[in-house]
Amino acid sequence: MIIVKKVNWIDIDSREADILLSDGTYSIECFCSDCNLSEDEAFLDILYGFNVRNIVKSFNKEYVIDKKTVATLFKENL
């Protein structure tokens, strides 16, 4: 479940804010227009991206961050 961790209001009257969303492992900072979200609230909406590159949808259920050395990368490409 994605939770709104932080709401940083840019303009309360226009309801514009930067929000921090997190699933407990990963976080993403987003701009929210016509924002009616509160901190610690579940985020159930859709995220839209503008001018983004190198976005990949992963179907993996497990995530690992692994540090690779140049030697390891060289061996993998042989």
C-alpha distances in whole Angstrom, upper triangle without the diagonal:
4,6,10,12,15,17,21,23,26,27,26,29,28,24,23,21,19,16,14,10,8,6,9,11,11,12,14,16,17,19,19,22,22,19,18,15,15,14,11,10,7,8,8,12,13,14,18,20,23,26,24,25,24,21,20,17,17,16,16,14,15,16,19,21,25,28,30,34,36,38,35,35,38,39,36,38,41
4,7,9,12,14,17,20,22,24,23,26,24,21,20,17,16,12,10,6,5,5,8,10,9,9,10,12,13,16,15,18,19,16,16,13,13,12,10,9,6,5,7,10,11,12,15,17,21,23,21,23,22,19,19,17,17,17,17,16,17,16,19,20,24,27,30,33,35,38,35,34,38,38,35,37,41
4,6,9,11,15,17,20,22,21,24,23,19,18,15,14,10,8,6,5,6,8,11,11,9,11,12,13,15,14,17,18,15,14,10,10,8,6,6,5,5,9,11,13,13,17,19,22,24,23,25,24,21,22,20,20,21,21,19,20,19,22,22,26,28,32,35,37,40,37,36,40,41,38,40,43
4,6,7,11,13,16,18,17,20,19,16,15,12,11,7,6,5,7,9,11,13,12,10,10,10,10,12,11,15,15,12,11,8,7,5,5,5,6,6,10,11,13,13,16,18,21,23,22,24,25,22,23,22,22,23,24,22,22,22,24,24,28,30,33,36,38,41,38,37,41,42,40,41,45
4,7,10,13,16,18,18,21,21,17,16,13,11,7,5,6,7,9,10,12,11,9,10,10,11,14,13,17,18,14,14,10,9,5,6,8,9,10,14,15,17,16,19,20,22,24,23,25,25,23,24,23,23,25,24,23,23,21,23,23,26,28,31,34,37,39,37,37,40,41,39,41,44
4,6,10,13,15,15,18,18,15,13,10,8,6,5,7,9,13,13,15,14,11,11,9,10,12,12,15,16,12,13,10,8,5,8,10,12,12,16,16,18,16,19,19,21,24,23,25,26,24,25,25,26,27,27,26,26,24,26,25,28,30,33,36,38,41,39,38,42,43,41,42,46
4,6,9,11,11,14,14,11,10,6,6,5,7,9,12,16,16,18,17,13,12,10,10,10,9,12,13,9,10,8,7,6,10,11,13,12,16,16,17,16,18,19,20,23,23,25,27,25,27,26,27,29,29,29,29,27,29,28,31,33,36,38,40,43,41,40,44,46,43,45,48
4,6,9,10,13,13,11,9,5,5,6,8,12,15,18,19,21,19,15,13,10,10,10,10,12,13,11,12,11,10,10,13,14,17,16,19,18,19,17,19,19,20,22,22,25,27,25,28,28,29,31,32,31,31,29,30,29,32,33,36,38,40,43,42,41,44,46,44,45,49
4,6,6,10,10,8,6,4,6,8,12,14,18,21,22,24,22,18,16,13,12,10,9,10,11,9,11,11,11,12,15,16,18,17,20,19,20,18,19,20,21,23,24,27,29,27,30,30,32,34,34,34,34,32,33,32,36,37,39,42,43,47,45,44,47,49,47,48,52
4,7,9,9,8,6,5,7,10,13,17,20,24,25,26,23,20,17,14,12,9,10,10,11,11,13,14,14,15,19,19,21,19,22,20,21,19,19,19,19,21,22,26,28,27,30,30,32,35,36,35,35,33,35,33,37,37,40,42,43,47,45,44,47,49,47,48,51
4,6,5,6,5,7,10,13,16,19,23,26,27,29,26,23,20,17,15,12,11,10,10,10,12,14,15,17,20,20,22,20,23,21,22,20,20,21,21,23,25,28,31,29,32,32,35,37,38,38,38,36,38,37,40,41,43,45,47,50,49,47,51,53,50,51,55
4,5,5,6,8,11,13,17,19,22,26,27,29,27,23,21,18,16,13,11,10,9,9,10,12,13,15,19,18,20,19,22,20,22,21,21,23,23,26,27,30,33,31,34,33,35,37,38,38,38,37,39,38,41,42,45,47,49,52,51,49,52,54,52,53,57
4,5,8,11,14,16,20,22,26,29,30,32,30,26,24,21,19,15,13,11,10,10,11,14,15,18,22,21,23,22,23,22,23,22,23,24,24,27,28,32,35,33,36,35,38,39,41,40,41,40,42,41,44,45,48,50,52,55,54,52,55,57,55,55,59
4,6,9,13,15,19,21,24,27,29,31,28,25,22,19,16,13,11,8,7,9,11,13,16,18,22,20,22,20,22,19,20,19,19,21,21,23,25,29,32,30,33,33,35,37,39,38,39,38,40,39,42,43,46,48,50,53,51,49,53,55,52,53,56
4,7,10,12,15,17,21,24,26,28,25,22,19,16,14,11,8,6,5,5,7,10,12,15,18,17,18,17,18,16,18,17,17,19,20,23,24,28,30,28,30,30,32,34,36,35,36,35,37,36,40,41,44,46,48,51,49,47,51,52,50,51,54
4,7,10,13,15,19,22,24,26,23,19,17,13,11,7,6,5,6,6,9,11,13,15,18,17,18,16,18,16,17,15,15,16,17,20,21,24,27,25,28,28,30,32,34,33,34,33,34,34,37,38,40,43,44,47,46,44,47,49,47,47,51
4,6,10,12,16,19,21,22,20,16,14,10,8,6,5,7,9,7,9,9,11,12,15,15,16,14,17,15,16,14,15,16,17,19,20,23,25,23,26,26,28,30,31,31,31,30,31,30,34,35,37,40,41,45,43,41,45,47,44,45,49
4,7,10,13,17,18,19,17,13,10,7,6,5,6,9,11,9,12,11,12,12,15,15,16,14,17,15,15,13,14,14,15,17,17,21,22,21,23,24,25,28,29,28,29,26,28,27,30,31,34,36,38,41,39,38,41,43,41,42,45
4,6,10,13,15,16,14,10,8,6,5,6,7,10,12,9,11,9,9,9,11,11,12,11,14,13,14,12,14,14,16,19,18,21,22,20,22,22,23,25,26,25,26,24,26,25,28,30,32,35,37,40,38,37,40,42,40,41,44
4,7,10,11,13,10,7,6,4,6,9,10,14,16,13,14,11,11,9,10,11,12,10,14,14,14,12,15,15,17,19,18,20,21,19,20,20,21,23,23,23,22,21,22,21,25,26,29,32,34,37,35,34,38,39,37,38,42
4,7,9,10,8,5,5,6,8,11,11,15,16,13,14,11,11,9,10,10,9,8,11,11,12,10,14,14,17,20,18,20,20,17,19,18,18,20,20,19,19,18,20,20,24,26,28,32,34,36,34,33,37,38,35,37,40
4,5,7,6,4,7,9,11,14,15,18,20,17,17,14,13,11,10,11,10,9,12,13,14,13,16,17,20,22,19,21,20,18,18,17,17,18,18,17,16,15,17,17,21,23,26,29,32,34,32,31,35,36,33,35,39
4,6,6,7,9,12,14,17,18,21,23,20,19,16,16,13,11,12,10,10,12,14,15,14,17,18,22,24,21,22,21,18,18,16,15,16,15,14,14,13,15,16,20,23,26,29,32,34,31,31,34,35,32,34,38
4,6,8,11,14,16,20,20,24,25,22,22,18,17,14,12,13,12,13,15,17,18,17,21,21,25,26,23,24,23,20,20,19,18,18,17,15,14,13,15,15,19,22,25,28,31,33,30,30,34,34,32,34,38
4,7,10,14,17,20,21,25,27,24,24,21,20,17,15,17,15,15,17,19,19,18,21,21,24,25,22,22,20,18,18,17,15,16,15,13,11,10,11,12,15,18,21,24,27,29,27,26,30,31,28,31,34
4,7,11,13,17,18,22,24,22,22,19,19,17,15,16,15,14,16,17,17,15,17,17,20,21,18,19,17,15,15,15,14,16,14,14,13,10,12,12,15,18,21,24,27,29,26,26,29,30,28,30,33
4,7,10,14,15,19,21,18,19,16,16,14,14,15,14,12,15,16,15,13,15,15,18,19,17,18,17,15,16,16,16,18,18,17,16,14,15,15,18,20,23,26,28,31,29,28,32,33,30,32,36
4,6,10,12,16,19,16,18,15,16,14,15,15,14,12,15,14,13,10,12,12,14,16,14,15,15,13,15,15,16,19,19,19,19,16,18,17,20,22,24,27,29,32,30,29,32,34,31,32,36
4,7,10,13,16,14,16,14,15,13,15,15,15,13,16,15,14,11,12,12,14,15,14,16,17,15,18,18,20,22,23,23,22,20,21,20,23,25,27,30,31,35,33,31,35,37,34,35,39
4,6,10,13,11,14,12,14,14,15,15,15,12,14,12,12,8,9,9,11,13,13,16,17,15,18,18,20,23,24,24,24,22,24,23,26,28,30,33,34,37,35,34,37,39,36,37,41
4,7,10,9,12,12,14,15,17,16,16,14,15,13,12,10,10,10,11,14,14,17,20,18,21,21,23,26,27,27,28,26,28,27,30,31,33,36,37,40,39,37,40,42,39,40,44
4,7,5,9,9,12,13,16,14,15,12,13,11,11,10,10,12,13,16,17,20,22,20,22,22,25,27,28,28,29,27,30,29,32,34,36,39,40,43,41,40,43,45,42,43,46
4,5,9,10,13,16,18,17,17,14,15,13,13,12,12,13,14,17,18,22,24,22,25,25,27,29,31,31,32,31,33,33,36,37,40,42,43,47,45,43,46,48,45,46,49
4,7,9,13,16,18,16,17,14,15,13,14,14,14,16,17,21,22,25,28,25,28,27,30,31,33,33,34,33,35,35,39,40,43,45,47,50,48,46,49,51,48,49,52
4,6,9,12,14,13,14,12,13,11,13,13,14,16,18,21,22,25,27,25,27,26,28,30,31,31,32,31,33,33,36,38,41,43,45,48,46,44,48,49,47,47,51
4,7,10,13,10,12,11,12,12,14,15,17,19,21,25,25,28,30,27,29,28,29,30,32,31,32,31,34,34,38,40,42,45,47,50,48,46,50,51,48,49,53
4,7,9,7,9,8,11,11,13,14,16,19,21,24,24,27,28,25,27,26,27,28,29,28,29,28,31,31,35,36,39,42,44,47,45,44,47,48,46,47,51
4,6,6,9,10,13,13,16,17,19,21,24,27,26,29,30,27,29,27,28,29,30,28,29,28,31,31,34,36,39,42,45,47,45,44,48,49,46,48,51
4,5,9,10,14,15,17,17,20,22,24,27,26,29,29,27,28,27,27,28,28,27,27,26,28,28,32,33,37,40,42,45,43,42,46,47,44,46,49
4,7,9,12,15,17,18,21,23,26,28,27,29,29,27,27,26,26,27,26,24,25,24,26,27,30,32,36,39,41,44,41,41,45,45,43,45,48
4,6,9,12,15,16,19,21,24,28,26,29,29,26,27,25,25,26,26,24,25,25,27,28,32,34,37,40,43,45,43,42,46,46,44,45,49
4,6,9,12,14,17,20,23,26,25,27,27,24,24,22,22,22,23,21,22,22,25,26,30,32,35,39,41,43,41,40,44,44,41,43,46
4,6,9,10,13,16,19,23,21,24,24,21,21,19,20,20,21,20,22,21,24,25,29,31,34,38,40,42,39,38,42,43,40,41,45
4,7,10,13,16,20,23,22,24,24,21,21,18,19,19,21,20,22,22,25,27,30,33,35,39,41,43,40,39,43,43,40,41,45
4,7,10,13,16,20,19,22,22,19,19,17,19,20,22,21,23,23,26,27,31,33,36,39,41,43,41,39,42,43,40,41,45
4,6,10,13,17,16,18,19,16,16,15,17,18,20,20,22,22,25,26,29,32,34,37,38,41,38,36,40,41,38,38,42
4,7,10,13,12,15,16,13,14,13,16,18,20,20,22,21,24,24,27,29,31,34,36,38,36,34,37,39,35,36,40
4,7,10,10,13,15,12,14,14,17,19,22,23,24,23,26,25,29,30,32,35,36,39,36,34,37,39,36,36,40
4,7,6,10,12,10,13,13,17,19,21,23,24,22,24,24,27,28,30,32,33,36,34,31,35,36,33,33,37
4,6,9,12,11,15,16,19,22,25,26,27,25,27,26,29,30,31,33,34,37,35,32,35,37,35,34,38
4,7,10,11,14,17,20,23,25,27,28,26,27,26,28,29,29,31,31,35,33,30,33,35,33,32,36
4,7,7,11,13,16,20,22,24,24,22,23,22,24,25,26,28,28,31,30,27,30,32,29,29,33
4,6,9,12,15,19,20,23,23,21,22,21,22,23,23,25,25,28,27,24,26,29,26,25,29
4,6,10,12,16,17,20,20,18,19,17,19,20,20,22,22,25,23,21,23,25,22,22,26
4,7,10,13,15,17,18,16,17,17,19,21,21,24,24,27,25,22,25,27,24,24,27
4,6,10,12,14,15,14,16,16,18,20,20,23,24,26,24,21,24,25,22,22,26
4,7,9,12,13,13,15,16,19,21,22,26,26,28,26,23,27,27,24,24,28
4,5,8,10,10,12,14,16,19,20,24,25,27,24,22,25,25,22,23,26
4,6,9,10,13,16,18,21,22,26,28,29,25,24,27,27,23,25,27
4,6,7,10,13,15,19,20,24,26,27,23,22,25,25,21,23,26
4,7,10,14,16,20,22,25,28,28,25,24,28,27,24,26,29
4,7,10,13,17,19,22,25,26,22,22,26,25,22,24,27
4,7,10,13,16,19,22,23,20,20,23,23,20,23,26
4,6,10,12,16,19,20,17,17,21,20,18,21,23
4,7,10,13,16,18,15,15,19,19,17,20,23
4,6,10,13,14,11,12,16,16,14,17,20
4,7,10,12,10,10,14,15,14,16,19
4,7,8,6,7,10,11,10,13,15
4,5,5,6,9,10,11,13,15
4,5,5,6,9,10,11,13
4,5,5,6,9,10,11
4,5,5,6,9,10
4,6,5,6,9
4,6,5,7
4,5,5
4,6
4
